[in-house]
Amino acid sequence: MLLKSLNYWSVPGGLEGTLAVPEFLRIAKECGFPAVEVAIGPPGSALGTDANESDCRALLEEARRQGVGIASVASGLYWGRNLADGSAEARRGALQDLESMLQIASWLSVKTLLTIPGAVDVFFLPDRPHLTYNHVWEHATEGIRAALPTAERAGVRIGIENVWNKFLLSPHEMAAFIDQFDSPWVGAYVDVANLLPFGNAEDWLRHLGHRVAGVHFKDFRRAVGTAEGFVDLLEGDVNWPEVMKALREIGYDGPCVAEMIPLYKHAPIVRAKNASTAMDAILAM
C-alpha cells in the first residue's frame, strides 16, 4: 500500500533545520499526512548528524504518540560536500556524513535514506567548481561502495535521487550506476518532477522497476523550464494517471513523499494542505 507522506522541507523552518521535529509531526498530521520524511542537517540542527540512539528513540515515541509514521529520511548536506567532491578531504567528510545518516535512519526504523552521491555542478551554488562527469561517477561509486557495509548493518537502503546535478540524466544511467554495486542496499529515489525537463516519470519508473526505493511527488511546468517551474501537484505536466499505473506495475508499495518547495510567500502551511488534498486524488487514480 502506497503511503502518503510529507517532506520536512515543505513547512516553515524545514529548510533552515530550525523546526522541531515534534512540531513538524503535528503540522503534517493536521494537514492530513499519516507519515513524514524527516531531514538530517548539520550538528545542532533539529535533527543533526550528532543525533544519538536515545534522541531517535524519543522521536519515534513522539511520532507514535501523535499517530504519525516516520517513513523515510532525506538530507541537504550533500550540497555542501558529497562523495564525489573535488577535494579528497571533503569526500572523506561526506562519507562520514553518509555513514552517520544511515545509522540515524536505522535508529528511526526507516528503510530508505535519500542520497545525492555527487554533482557535476550545482545550479544554485555557482561558486562551486565544475567537475567532469567521469570524476563524479568514479568517486560517487567509490563512496557508495565504501558505505555499503554500514548500509547493510543498518538495514537501510541508499536511495539515489535524480536531481538537477547534471549526473545520471536517464533511467539507463541510473540503472547502470545502481547495478554496478550488485547490492540490495542501493536503489533509486525517483523524483517525478525533477526529471521532466529531460524525460517522463512513468518511463523512469518502469525502467528502474525493482530498484525504486522511494518516490518524491512534485509537479513542474516544462514551458517554464527553470526552478520557477515547480508548481502545486496537479498544476504541472506530470502525467499522474500514468505515474500511478507505473507504480502499480512495478509493485512499489513504499512512501510517496510530497516535497513542496519553495513555500508560499504568505500562509505557507496552505501549500502542504493543498498537497494533501491533491495526493488523495492522485493516489486514487
Secondary structure, DSSP 8 states (H G I E B T S, - for coil): --EEEEEGGGSTTTTTT-S-HHHHHHHHHHTT-SEEEEEEBSTTSTTBTT--HHHHHHHHHHHHHHT-EEEEEEESGGGTS-TT-SSHHHHHHHHHHHHHHHHHHHHTT-SEEEE----S--TT-TTS----HHHHHHHHHHHHHHHHHHHHHHT-EEEEE--SSSSS-SHHHHHHHHHTT--TTEEEEEETTTTTTT--HHHHHHHHGGGEEEEEE-EE-TTT-SGGGEE-TTSSS--HHHHHHHHHHHT--SEEEE---S--SSSTHHHHHHHHHHHHHHHT-
